[in-house]
Amino acid sequence: MVLLVALGVTAVASTTPEPPTFNRDVAPILFEHCVSCHREGGIGPFSLETYGGARERAERIAAMTAARHMPPWLPEPGPEPFVGERRLPDEAIATLRRWADSGAPEGDPAALPPAPRFAAGWQLGEPDLVVAMPEPYVVPASGRDVFRSFVVEIPTEHDRFVEAMEFLPGNHEVVHHAVVLVDAARSARHLDALDPEPGWAGMQAGLAESPDGHFLGWTPGKTSLEVPEGMTWRLPQGGDLVLQLHLLPRPDAAPVQVQVGFHFGEAPTRTSTRLRLGTKAMDVPAGDADYRIRDVYRLPVDVELVGLYPHAHYLGKEMRAWAEFEDGKRRPLLHIPDWDFNWQAEYRFARRVSLRAGSKLAMEFRYDNSAGNPQNPHDPPRRVLYGPESSDEMGDLWIQVVPRWEADLAALKLDFAQKETAERLTGYRFKLDQNPEDEKAHFSLAGMLAALGERDEAIRHLEDAVRVRPDFALALSDLGRLHFLDGDVERAVGFFNRAIAARPELPQAHHNLGTVRLAQRNRERAEAHFRRALEEWPDFAEAHYGLGEALEARGESEDALRHYRRAASVKPDFALAHFRLGNLLAKGGDEEASISHYEAALAAAPDFVPARFNRAVVLARQGKTDEATMALQALLELEPDHRGARDLLSRIGNLPPRERRR
């Protein structure tokens, strides 16, 4: 009996697990999942490359990984896995806990695996092109978060196609996150010129946009990903980058000078676009721990989902996204149970998710504006509305999609634009319901209404903007433009002069006044205003076009050609600029070039009848009567009573057969 008991005790003792050691058990976990950030020169606040660095933080490592705060990966596991998931396996989390509880032993040095090596600087090797902020911006040592934008020239001699982009923040302790936009029209440069410091305050971006539906940006810990195969995006020749930076003050003033690296590839074979779900009509009551927003969009065409980019601020708590099908079933796409503003990221699907037309994309975000939310920026909690500041709140889910058929891209963009327009109108009207004296909301709403043809209502909102802020130069300039379109030239000129008096350097006001003077045949004054607009904004396409018109009217065809070319280069879909170029080139005898510009005008505006007719005239002049006939017949489908087209068809029909075959 004693012998059996002794044997039993021995057996139990022999099965007691040996505690984990750093060298054998913990280092492999840290090397695979943690030291890409937590290393010398990395973005983490300390290094975990050595036993000493890990041992003194053993309990913290165990607690943070058990809570899944580290590695920073917000989505829960779901049916649709993402590229580069940084989720620790349960057994690794258990190992880290047992190691900490057992005193964090080091173990046999011979069991330590080699530490991973990391390239200094660029992760994907030396980029094909590196651009940088021309000068550093010094972040203040104290105060609120800084939202600041910077423009960076893209020094390329022709369009390039990007297969990977890398972002070096320079000072990762100060740069909270960044959004990168492409400004083909160089429209943001004048914003930089208006501010004496590098860049400009806020997130205005002119005409800059995310290229071809891609998410371009940087957050701490984000790895650099190559674009999906066949989906490179265009980096335009002569364009700019706009860097929108969220910067955090530190005890000492800190300089920031961002670099961006590009790796180039071949032209894309498929083009994506971005959809947005969410609302701008957010009103989160103080103390509400369960405020929710929802949105849904019905797909008009078959698509493949490429990735997601969710965004909220400090009140964000939980995020869900899913697809809904016509039979009522759901397919989960994303679940973030515990949102963290500091670790927002793009999530690209490991396998594209195919959805049929008629399916719906849906989202629901939940917010906690109670005192129990440790991330709440307000103590005590206060009412929070939609807005760009981190103390405001937002709720956006951006979705990158590729139509199953390339021919469906235009239809998808048009359908979604209608939804987005309605949402933005609702958002601006909501802001004005909360604050009727918000001149910026009046101005933005007026711009949308004018684009929709609601000119009278747009004028009323611009008048309200000027009532609140009499020196609001952009609103004054837009008021003048709308009155000019209504035929009230005298009143328009008065508003343009008021805009220039309030802000003498405003390029839009000079352009608008130049347009009026040109219509009045006062070409010298028109030219002076267009040139002043171009002094302030050298790549203002419309001002180049207006100056070209003034010069052409004075018989200065070569100079007019130069400005038309600049307008079309800066804004490739500027149909009128291509049309004027085609006319001047045809007049000068360069018929092939003129045809190419007419075709560019028609690619931008297919119903542009004068471009169709002039192209047909040049084709007929070249003896390409079959092509000219087809062009004229297509024109007559748009405008059956076009006398010039009928006359030219008649003349072509009367040509001898030999001439028609030339």
C-alpha positions as CSV (number, residue, x, y, z in Angstrom):
1,M,0.0,0.0,0.0
2,V,2.8,2.4,1.0
3,L,4.7,1.5,-2.2
4,L,1.6,2.1,-4.4
5,V,1.0,5.5,-2.8
6,A,4.6,6.4,-3.3
7,L,4.5,5.4,-6.9
8,G,1.2,7.4,-7.3
9,V,2.8,10.5,-5.9
10,T,5.8,10.0,-8.2
11,A,3.5,9.7,-11.2
12,V,1.6,12.8,-10.4
13,A,4.8,14.8,-9.8
14,S,6.2,13.7,-13.2
15,T,3.1,15.1,-15.1
16,T,3.2,18.6,-13.5
17,P,4.0,20.9,-16.5
18,E,7.3,22.6,-16.5
19,P,6.9,26.4,-16.4
20,P,7.5,28.3,-19.7
21,T,10.8,30.0,-20.2
22,F,11.6,33.1,-22.2
23,N,14.2,31.5,-24.4
24,R,12.2,28.4,-25.3
25,D,8.6,29.5,-25.2
26,V,8.1,33.2,-24.9
27,A,10.7,34.6,-27.3
28,P,9.2,32.8,-30.3
29,I,5.8,34.4,-29.6
30,L,7.3,37.9,-29.1
31,F,9.5,37.6,-32.2
32,E,6.6,36.6,-34.4
33,H,3.9,38.9,-33.1
34,C,5.4,41.8,-31.2
35,V,8.9,43.0,-32.0
36,S,7.9,44.4,-35.4
37,C,6.8,47.4,-33.3
38,H,8.5,46.8,-29.9
39,R,12.2,47.0,-31.0
40,E,15.0,49.5,-31.1
41,G,13.9,52.1,-33.7
42,G,10.4,50.7,-33.8
43,I,7.1,52.6,-33.1
44,G,6.6,50.8,-29.8
45,P,7.5,52.7,-26.6
46,F,9.9,49.9,-25.4
47,S,11.8,47.0,-26.8
48,L,10.9,43.3,-26.3
49,E,13.8,41.9,-28.2
50,T,15.7,40.8,-25.1
51,Y,15.0,38.9,-21.9
52,G,15.6,41.9,-19.8
53,G,13.1,44.1,-21.7
54,A,10.4,41.4,-21.5
55,R,11.0,40.2,-17.9
56,E,10.3,43.7,-16.4
57,R,7.0,43.8,-18.3
58,A,6.0,40.2,-17.9
59,E,2.7,40.9,-16.0
60,R,1.8,43.8,-18.4
61,I,2.4,41.6,-21.4
62,A,0.2,38.8,-19.9
63,A,-2.6,41.3,-19.0
64,M,-2.6,43.2,-22.3
65,T,-2.6,40.1,-24.5
66,A,-5.3,38.4,-22.4
67,A,-7.5,41.5,-22.9
68,R,-6.5,41.4,-26.6
69,H,-5.3,45.0,-26.5
70,M,-2.0,43.7,-27.9
71,P,-1.2,42.9,-30.6
72,P,-3.4,45.8,-31.8
73,W,-6.1,44.0,-33.9
74,L,-9.7,45.1,-33.4
75,P,-11.9,42.8,-35.4
76,E,-13.2,39.6,-33.9
77,P,-12.7,36.3,-35.9
78,G,-15.3,35.9,-38.5
79,P,-16.2,34.0,-41.7
80,E,-14.3,36.5,-43.8
81,P,-10.6,36.5,-42.8
82,F,-8.5,39.6,-43.4
83,V,-5.0,40.0,-44.7
84,G,-2.3,40.3,-42.0
85,E,-4.4,39.5,-39.0
86,R,-2.4,40.2,-35.8
87,R,-4.4,38.0,-33.5
88,L,-2.6,35.8,-30.9
89,P,-3.7,32.2,-30.6
90,D,-5.3,31.2,-27.3
91,E,-2.4,28.9,-26.5
92,A,0.1,31.7,-26.9
93,I,-1.9,34.0,-24.6
94,A,-2.0,31.1,-22.0
95,T,1.8,30.6,-22.3
96,L,2.4,34.3,-21.6
97,R,0.2,34.2,-18.5
98,R,1.8,31.1,-17.1
99,W,5.3,32.6,-17.7
100,A,4.4,35.7,-15.8
101,D,2.8,33.8,-13.0
102,S,5.9,31.5,-12.6
103,G,8.2,34.5,-12.2
104,A,9.2,35.0,-15.8
105,P,12.2,32.5,-15.9
106,E,14.8,33.0,-18.6
107,G,15.6,29.3,-19.4
108,D,18.4,27.7,-21.3
109,P,20.3,30.3,-23.5
110,A,20.8,27.7,-26.1
111,A,17.1,27.5,-26.7
112,L,16.8,31.1,-27.7
113,P,15.9,31.4,-31.5
114,P,17.6,34.1,-33.6
115,A,15.9,37.5,-33.3
116,P,14.3,38.7,-36.5
117,R,16.0,41.3,-38.5
118,F,14.2,44.4,-39.9
119,A,15.2,46.6,-42.7
120,A,16.0,50.1,-41.6
121,G,13.5,52.6,-43.0
122,W,11.5,51.2,-45.9
123,Q,9.9,47.8,-45.3
124,L,9.6,46.8,-49.0
125,G,13.1,47.9,-50.1
126,E,14.2,51.1,-51.6
127,P,11.1,52.8,-53.3
128,D,11.1,53.8,-56.9
129,L,10.2,57.3,-55.8
130,V,10.4,59.1,-52.5
131,V,8.7,62.4,-51.8
132,A,8.8,64.4,-48.5
133,M,7.3,67.5,-46.9
134,P,9.5,70.3,-48.2
135,E,10.1,71.6,-44.6
136,P,9.3,70.3,-41.1
137,Y,6.3,71.4,-39.2
138,V,6.8,72.0,-35.4
139,V,4.0,70.6,-33.3
140,P,3.3,72.8,-30.3
141,A,4.3,71.5,-26.9
142,S,0.9,71.8,-25.4
143,G,-2.8,72.4,-26.3
144,R,-5.4,70.4,-28.3
145,D,-4.8,67.8,-31.0
146,V,-3.5,69.4,-34.2
147,F,-5.3,68.6,-37.5
148,R,-3.1,69.9,-40.3
149,S,-2.7,69.3,-44.0
150,F,0.4,69.5,-46.2
151,V,0.9,69.5,-50.0
152,V,3.8,67.7,-51.5
153,E,4.8,67.8,-55.2
154,I,5.0,64.6,-57.2
155,P,8.0,64.9,-59.4
156,T,7.1,62.5,-62.2
157,E,7.6,63.1,-65.9
158,H,4.6,61.0,-66.9
159,D,1.8,59.1,-65.2
160,R,3.0,56.1,-63.1
161,F,1.0,53.3,-61.5
162,V,1.5,52.4,-57.9
163,E,1.6,48.8,-56.6
164,A,2.7,49.7,-53.0
165,M,3.0,52.9,-50.9
166,E,5.0,53.2,-47.7
167,F,4.7,56.0,-45.2
168,L,7.5,57.1,-42.8
169,P,6.0,59.5,-40.2
170,G,9.5,60.8,-39.1
171,N,8.3,61.3,-35.5
172,H,5.8,58.4,-34.7
173,E,5.3,59.8,-31.1
174,V,3.6,62.9,-32.6
175,V,1.8,61.6,-35.7
176,H,-1.4,59.9,-34.6
177,H,-2.5,58.9,-38.0
178,A,-2.4,60.2,-41.6
179,V,-4.6,60.2,-44.7
180,V,-3.0,60.5,-48.1
181,L,-4.9,62.0,-51.0
182,V,-3.9,62.6,-54.6
183,D,-4.5,66.1,-56.1
184,A,-4.2,65.8,-59.9
185,A,-5.3,69.4,-60.3
186,R,-2.9,70.9,-57.8
187,S,-5.9,72.5,-56.3
188,A,-4.7,72.6,-52.7
189,R,-1.5,74.6,-53.3
190,H,-3.2,77.9,-52.8
191,L,-4.4,76.7,-49.3
192,D,-0.8,76.3,-48.4
193,A,0.1,79.7,-49.7
194,L,-2.5,81.4,-47.5
195,D,-0.9,80.1,-44.3
196,P,2.5,81.5,-43.2
197,E,3.4,78.2,-41.5
198,P,4.0,74.9,-43.4
199,G,0.7,73.4,-44.5
200,W,-2.7,74.7,-43.4
201,A,-5.0,74.1,-40.5
202,G,-7.8,71.6,-40.8
203,M,-8.7,68.9,-43.3
204,Q,-9.6,71.0,-46.4
205,A,-8.2,69.2,-49.5
206,G,-9.4,71.1,-52.5
207,L,-10.0,68.6,-55.3
208,A,-7.7,66.0,-53.8
209,E,-9.2,62.5,-53.5
210,S,-8.4,58.9,-52.8
211,P,-7.3,57.4,-56.1
212,D,-9.3,54.7,-57.8
213,G,-11.1,53.7,-54.6
214,H,-8.0,52.8,-52.6
215,F,-7.4,53.6,-48.9
216,L,-4.2,55.5,-48.6
217,G,-3.0,56.3,-45.1
218,W,-1.0,55.3,-42.1
219,T,-1.7,54.3,-38.5
220,P,0.8,53.1,-35.8
221,G,1.7,49.5,-36.5
222,K,0.2,49.5,-40.0
223,T,2.2,47.3,-42.4
224,S,2.8,48.2,-46.0
225,L,0.6,46.2,-48.4
226,E,0.9,45.8,-52.1
227,V,-2.3,46.5,-53.9
228,P,-4.3,43.5,-55.1
229,E,-3.2,42.0,-58.3
230,G,-4.2,44.1,-61.3
231,M,-5.4,47.0,-59.2
232,T,-2.5,49.5,-59.3
233,W,-3.6,53.2,-59.0
234,R,-2.5,56.2,-61.0
235,L,0.0,58.7,-59.7
236,P,-0.6,61.6,-62.1
237,Q,2.3,63.5,-63.8
238,G,2.5,67.0,-62.4
239,G,0.1,66.3,-59.5
240,D,0.5,66.7,-55.8
241,L,0.0,64.6,-52.6
242,V,-2.1,66.0,-49.8
243,L,-1.1,64.7,-46.4
244,Q,-3.8,65.1,-43.7
245,L,-2.1,64.6,-40.4
246,H,-3.6,64.2,-36.9
247,L,-0.8,65.4,-34.6
248,L,-0.5,65.0,-30.8
249,P,1.2,67.7,-28.7
250,R,4.1,66.5,-26.5
251,P,5.8,68.1,-23.5
252,D,8.5,69.4,-25.9
253,A,7.8,71.0,-29.2
254,A,8.5,68.3,-31.9
255,P,9.2,68.6,-35.6
256,V,7.5,66.4,-38.1
257,Q,8.6,65.8,-41.7
258,V,6.8,62.9,-43.4
259,Q,8.2,60.8,-46.2
260,V,6.2,58.7,-48.7
261,G,7.7,56.0,-50.9
262,F,6.2,54.6,-54.0
263,H,6.8,51.2,-55.7
264,F,5.6,51.3,-59.3
265,G,4.0,48.6,-61.5
266,E,2.0,48.1,-64.6
267,A,-1.3,49.8,-65.5
268,P,-4.4,48.3,-63.8
269,T,-6.6,45.8,-65.4
270,R,-9.4,46.4,-62.9
271,T,-10.6,49.6,-61.3
272,S,-12.2,49.8,-57.8
273,T,-14.3,52.5,-56.2
274,R,-15.3,53.4,-52.7
275,L,-18.7,53.3,-51.1
276,R,-19.5,54.9,-47.7
277,L,-22.1,53.9,-45.2
278,G,-22.8,56.1,-42.2
279,T,-24.5,59.4,-41.3
280,K,-23.5,63.0,-40.7
281,A,-26.7,63.7,-38.7
282,M,-25.2,62.5,-35.4
283,D,-26.4,63.9,-32.1
284,V,-25.1,61.9,-29.1
285,P,-26.8,62.9,-25.9
286,A,-24.7,63.4,-22.7
287,G,-24.8,60.2,-20.6
288,D,-26.1,58.0,-23.4
289,A,-24.2,54.7,-23.2
290,D,-25.9,53.0,-26.1
291,Y,-26.3,55.5,-29.0
292,R,-26.5,53.8,-32.4
293,I,-26.3,54.7,-36.0
294,R,-27.3,52.5,-38.9
295,D,-27.1,52.7,-42.7
296,V,-27.7,50.4,-45.7
297,Y,-27.0,50.5,-49.4
298,R,-28.6,48.3,-52.1
299,L,-26.0,47.3,-54.8
300,P,-27.2,48.0,-58.3
301,V,-24.6,45.7,-59.9
302,D,-22.6,42.6,-59.1
303,V,-19.5,43.5,-57.1
304,E,-16.5,42.0,-55.2
305,L,-15.6,43.5,-51.8
306,V,-11.9,44.2,-51.5
307,G,-11.6,45.8,-48.1
308,L,-13.2,48.0,-45.3
309,Y,-12.1,51.1,-43.4
310,P,-14.2,51.9,-40.3
311,H,-13.9,55.2,-38.6
312,A,-15.2,56.8,-35.4
313,H,-13.7,58.9,-32.6
314,Y,-13.4,58.4,-28.9
315,L,-17.1,57.6,-28.1
316,G,-17.1,54.7,-30.6
317,K,-17.7,51.4,-28.8
318,E,-18.8,48.6,-31.1
319,M,-19.0,48.2,-34.9
320,R,-20.7,45.7,-37.1
321,A,-21.0,45.4,-40.9
322,W,-22.7,42.7,-42.9
323,A,-24.3,41.8,-46.3
324,E,-28.0,41.2,-46.5
325,F,-29.5,39.0,-49.2
326,E,-32.9,39.0,-50.8
327,D,-33.9,35.9,-49.0
328,G,-33.3,37.6,-45.6
329,K,-30.1,35.9,-44.8
330,R,-27.0,37.8,-43.5
331,R,-23.3,37.4,-44.0
332,P,-21.1,39.0,-41.4
333,L,-18.2,41.1,-42.7
334,L,-16.8,42.9,-39.7
335,H,-17.3,42.9,-35.9
336,I,-15.2,45.2,-33.7
337,P,-16.5,44.6,-30.1
338,D,-14.3,47.2,-28.5
339,W,-13.3,50.1,-30.8
340,D,-10.1,52.0,-30.1
341,F,-9.5,55.3,-31.8
342,N,-5.8,54.9,-31.5
343,W,-5.6,51.7,-33.6
344,Q,-7.9,52.3,-36.5
345,A,-6.9,50.6,-39.7
346,E,-7.9,49.3,-43.1
347,Y,-9.0,45.7,-43.3
348,R,-8.5,43.9,-46.6
349,F,-10.3,40.6,-47.2
350,A,-8.0,37.6,-47.7
351,R,-10.6,36.4,-50.3
352,R,-12.7,38.9,-52.2
353,V,-16.4,38.7,-51.2
354,S,-18.7,38.4,-54.2
355,L,-22.1,39.9,-53.9
356,R,-24.9,39.9,-56.5
357,A,-26.9,43.0,-57.6
358,G,-29.8,43.5,-55.2
359,S,-27.8,42.5,-52.2
360,K,-27.4,45.1,-49.5
361,L,-24.4,46.4,-47.5
362,A,-25.3,47.4,-43.9
363,M,-23.6,48.7,-40.8
364,E,-24.4,49.6,-37.2
365,F,-22.0,51.5,-34.9
366,R,-22.6,51.9,-31.2
367,Y,-21.3,54.8,-29.0
368,D,-20.8,55.3,-25.3
369,N,-21.1,59.0,-24.2
370,S,-21.3,58.1,-20.5
371,A,-18.9,58.8,-17.6
372,G,-18.2,55.1,-17.6
373,N,-16.4,55.3,-21.0
374,P,-12.7,55.9,-20.0
375,Q,-12.0,57.2,-23.5
376,N,-14.7,60.0,-23.3
377,P,-12.9,63.3,-24.0
378,H,-15.5,65.2,-22.0
379,D,-15.7,65.2,-18.2
380,P,-18.5,65.4,-17.4
381,P,-20.0,64.0,-20.6
382,R,-21.7,66.6,-22.9
383,R,-23.8,66.5,-26.0
384,V,-21.6,65.6,-29.0
385,L,-22.5,66.3,-32.7
386,Y,-20.9,65.1,-36.0
387,G,-17.7,66.9,-36.8
388,P,-14.0,66.4,-37.8
389,E,-12.4,67.3,-34.5
390,S,-11.5,64.4,-32.2
391,S,-13.8,65.9,-29.5
392,D,-16.6,65.6,-32.1
393,E,-17.8,62.3,-33.3
394,M,-18.0,60.5,-36.7
395,G,-19.4,57.2,-38.0
396,D,-18.2,56.1,-41.4
397,L,-17.6,52.7,-43.0
398,W,-15.7,53.0,-46.2
399,I,-16.0,49.9,-48.5
400,Q,-13.6,49.3,-51.4
401,V,-15.4,47.4,-54.2
402,V,-14.7,46.2,-57.7
403,P,-17.6,45.7,-60.1
404,R,-17.7,42.2,-61.5
405,W,-17.9,43.7,-65.0
406,E,-15.8,46.8,-65.7
407,A,-18.6,48.2,-67.8
408,D,-20.7,48.5,-64.6
409,L,-18.3,50.9,-62.9
410,A,-19.9,54.1,-64.2
411,A,-23.4,52.9,-63.2
412,L,-22.3,52.0,-59.7
413,K,-20.6,55.3,-59.2
414,L,-23.7,57.2,-60.4
415,D,-26.1,55.2,-58.3
416,F,-23.9,55.6,-55.1
417,A,-23.4,59.4,-55.8
418,Q,-27.2,59.8,-55.6
419,K,-27.2,58.2,-52.1
420,E,-24.2,60.2,-51.0
421,T,-25.6,63.5,-52.2
422,A,-28.8,62.8,-50.2
423,E,-26.8,61.9,-47.1
424,R,-24.7,65.0,-47.3
425,L,-27.7,67.3,-47.8
426,T,-29.3,65.7,-44.8
427,G,-26.1,66.2,-42.8
428,Y,-25.8,69.9,-43.6
429,R,-29.4,70.6,-42.9
430,F,-29.1,68.8,-39.6
431,K,-26.2,71.0,-38.7
432,L,-28.2,74.1,-39.5
433,D,-31.1,72.8,-37.4
434,Q,-28.7,72.6,-34.5
435,N,-27.0,76.0,-35.2
436,P,-28.6,78.3,-37.8
437,E,-25.6,80.6,-37.5
438,D,-23.1,78.0,-38.9
439,E,-21.9,79.9,-41.9
440,K,-19.7,77.0,-43.1
441,A,-22.7,74.7,-43.2
442,H,-24.7,77.3,-45.1
443,F,-21.9,77.6,-47.6
444,S,-21.4,73.9,-48.1
445,L,-25.1,73.3,-48.5
446,A,-25.3,76.1,-51.0
447,G,-22.6,74.5,-53.1
448,M,-24.5,71.2,-53.3
449,L,-27.8,72.8,-54.0
450,A,-26.2,74.9,-56.9
451,A,-24.8,71.7,-58.4
452,L,-28.2,70.1,-58.2
453,G,-29.8,73.1,-60.0
454,E,-31.5,74.5,-56.9
455,R,-30.1,78.0,-57.5
456,D,-32.7,80.0,-55.6
457,E,-32.2,78.0,-52.4
458,A,-28.5,78.0,-52.9
459,I,-28.5,81.8,-53.1
460,R,-30.6,82.0,-49.8
461,H,-28.0,79.9,-48.0
462,L,-25.1,81.9,-49.3
463,E,-26.9,85.1,-48.2
464,D,-27.2,83.6,-44.7
465,A,-23.5,82.7,-44.7
466,V,-22.6,86.3,-45.6
467,R,-25.1,87.7,-43.0
468,V,-23.3,85.7,-40.3
469,R,-19.9,86.6,-41.7
470,P,-19.9,89.6,-44.0
471,D,-16.2,89.0,-45.0
472,F,-16.8,85.4,-46.1
473,A,-15.0,85.8,-49.4
474,L,-15.8,82.4,-50.9
475,A,-19.5,82.8,-50.2
476,L,-19.4,86.3,-51.7
477,S,-17.7,85.0,-54.8
478,D,-20.2,82.1,-55.2
479,L,-23.1,84.6,-54.8
480,G,-21.7,86.6,-57.6
481,R,-21.4,83.5,-59.8
482,L,-25.0,82.5,-59.2
483,H,-26.3,86.0,-60.0
484,F,-24.2,86.0,-63.1
485,L,-25.7,82.7,-64.2
486,D,-29.1,84.3,-63.6
487,G,-28.2,87.2,-65.9
488,D,-27.8,89.9,-63.1
489,V,-24.4,91.0,-64.2
490,E,-24.3,94.2,-62.2
491,R,-25.1,92.5,-59.0
492,A,-22.6,89.7,-59.7
493,V,-19.8,92.2,-60.2
494,G,-20.7,93.8,-56.9
495,F,-20.3,90.5,-55.1
496,F,-17.0,89.7,-56.8
497,N,-15.6,93.1,-55.8
498,R,-16.7,92.5,-52.2
499,A,-15.0,89.1,-52.3
500,I,-11.8,90.6,-53.6
501,A,-11.9,93.4,-51.0
502,A,-12.3,90.9,-48.2
503,R,-9.6,88.6,-49.6
504,P,-7.5,90.1,-52.4
505,E,-5.7,86.9,-53.2
506,L,-8.8,84.8,-53.6
507,P,-8.3,83.1,-57.1
508,Q,-11.9,82.0,-57.5
509,A,-13.1,85.6,-57.2
510,H,-10.6,86.9,-59.8
511,H,-11.5,84.0,-62.1
512,N,-15.2,84.8,-61.8
513,L,-14.7,88.5,-62.4
514,G,-12.5,87.7,-65.4
515,T,-15.3,85.6,-66.8
516,V,-17.8,88.5,-66.5
517,R,-15.3,90.9,-68.2
518,L,-14.7,88.4,-71.0
519,A,-18.5,88.1,-71.6
520,Q,-18.6,92.0,-71.7
521,R,-15.8,91.8,-74.3
522,N,-13.5,93.7,-71.9
523,R,-10.6,91.4,-72.8
524,E,-7.8,93.4,-71.1
525,R,-9.5,93.5,-67.7
526,A,-10.5,89.8,-68.1
527,E,-6.9,88.9,-68.9
528,A,-5.7,90.8,-65.8
529,H,-8.1,89.0,-63.5
530,F,-7.3,85.5,-65.0
531,R,-3.5,86.2,-64.6
532,R,-4.0,87.3,-61.0
533,A,-6.0,84.1,-60.3
534,L,-3.1,82.1,-61.8
535,E,-0.5,84.0,-59.6
536,E,-2.3,82.7,-56.6
537,W,-3.2,79.2,-58.0
538,P,-0.8,78.3,-60.9
539,D,-2.8,75.2,-61.7
540,F,-6.3,76.7,-61.7
541,A,-7.6,74.9,-64.8
542,E,-10.6,77.2,-65.3
543,A,-8.4,80.3,-65.1
544,H,-6.1,78.9,-67.8
545,Y,-9.1,78.2,-69.9
546,G,-10.5,81.7,-69.4
547,L,-7.1,83.3,-70.2
548,G,-6.9,81.1,-73.3
549,E,-10.3,82.4,-74.5
550,A,-9.2,86.1,-73.9
551,L,-5.9,85.5,-75.8
552,E,-7.6,83.7,-78.6
553,A,-10.1,86.6,-79.0
554,R,-7.1,88.9,-79.4
555,G,-5.6,86.7,-82.1
556,E,-2.8,85.3,-80.0
557,S,-3.3,81.7,-80.9
558,E,0.0,80.3,-79.7
559,D,-0.4,81.7,-76.2
560,A,-4.0,80.6,-76.2
561,L,-2.9,77.1,-77.2
562,R,-0.5,77.0,-74.3
563,H,-3.1,77.9,-71.7
564,Y,-5.7,75.5,-73.2
565,R,-3.0,72.8,-73.0
566,R,-2.3,73.6,-69.4
567,A,-6.0,73.5,-68.5
568,A,-6.4,70.1,-70.2
569,S,-3.2,68.8,-68.5
570,V,-4.2,69.8,-65.1
571,K,-7.8,68.7,-65.5
572,P,-7.9,65.8,-68.1
573,D,-11.7,65.6,-68.2
574,F,-12.1,69.4,-69.0
575,A,-14.2,68.9,-72.1
576,L,-14.3,72.6,-73.1
577,A,-10.5,72.9,-73.0
578,H,-10.1,69.9,-75.3
579,F,-12.7,71.3,-77.6
580,R,-10.9,74.7,-77.9
581,L,-7.6,72.9,-78.4
582,G,-9.2,70.8,-81.2
583,N,-10.5,74.0,-82.9
584,L,-7.2,75.8,-82.8
585,L,-5.2,72.8,-83.9
586,A,-7.6,72.1,-86.8
587,K,-7.3,75.8,-87.8
588,G,-3.5,75.4,-87.8
589,G,-3.5,72.3,-89.9
590,D,-2.7,69.7,-87.2
591,E,-5.8,67.6,-88.0
592,E,-4.7,64.4,-86.2
593,A,-4.0,66.2,-83.0
594,S,-7.3,68.1,-83.3
595,I,-9.2,64.9,-83.6
596,S,-7.6,63.4,-80.5
597,H,-8.7,66.5,-78.5
598,Y,-12.2,66.3,-79.8
599,E,-12.3,62.7,-78.8
600,A,-11.0,63.6,-75.3
601,A,-13.8,66.1,-75.1
602,L,-16.3,63.5,-76.0
603,A,-14.9,61.0,-73.6
604,A,-15.5,63.5,-70.8
605,A,-18.9,64.7,-72.2
606,P,-20.4,62.2,-74.7
607,D,-23.4,64.5,-75.5
608,F,-21.1,67.5,-76.4
609,V,-22.6,68.2,-79.9
610,P,-20.2,70.9,-81.1
611,A,-17.2,68.5,-80.5
612,R,-19.0,65.8,-82.4
613,F,-19.7,68.0,-85.3
614,N,-16.2,69.6,-85.5
615,R,-14.6,66.1,-85.3
616,A,-16.8,65.0,-88.2
617,V,-15.8,68.1,-90.2
618,V,-12.1,67.3,-89.8
619,L,-12.7,63.6,-90.7
620,A,-14.5,64.7,-93.9
621,R,-11.7,67.1,-94.7
622,Q,-9.2,64.2,-94.4
623,G,-11.3,62.2,-96.8
624,K,-12.4,59.7,-94.1
625,T,-16.0,59.9,-95.3
626,D,-17.2,56.6,-93.7
627,E,-16.0,57.7,-90.3
628,A,-17.4,61.2,-90.8
629,T,-20.8,59.7,-91.9
630,M,-21.0,57.5,-88.8
631,A,-20.1,60.5,-86.6
632,L,-22.7,62.7,-88.2
633,Q,-25.4,60.0,-87.9
634,A,-24.6,59.5,-84.2
635,L,-24.8,63.3,-83.8
636,L,-28.2,63.4,-85.4
637,E,-29.5,60.8,-83.0
638,L,-28.7,63.4,-80.2
639,E,-29.9,66.4,-82.2
640,P,-32.1,65.5,-85.1
641,D,-32.5,69.1,-86.4
642,H,-28.7,69.9,-86.5
643,R,-28.6,71.7,-89.9
644,G,-24.8,71.6,-90.2
645,A,-24.7,67.9,-89.8
646,R,-27.4,67.4,-92.4
647,D,-25.7,69.7,-94.9
648,L,-22.3,68.0,-94.4
649,L,-23.9,64.5,-94.8
650,S,-25.5,65.8,-98.0
651,R,-22.1,67.0,-99.3
652,I,-20.4,63.8,-98.4
653,G,-23.1,61.9,-100.2
654,N,-22.6,63.9,-103.4
655,L,-18.8,63.1,-103.5
656,P,-17.7,60.8,-106.4
657,P,-17.2,57.2,-105.3
658,R,-13.4,57.6,-105.8
659,E,-13.3,60.6,-103.4
660,R,-15.5,58.7,-100.8
661,R,-12.9,55.9,-100.7
662,R,-9.9,58.2,-100.0
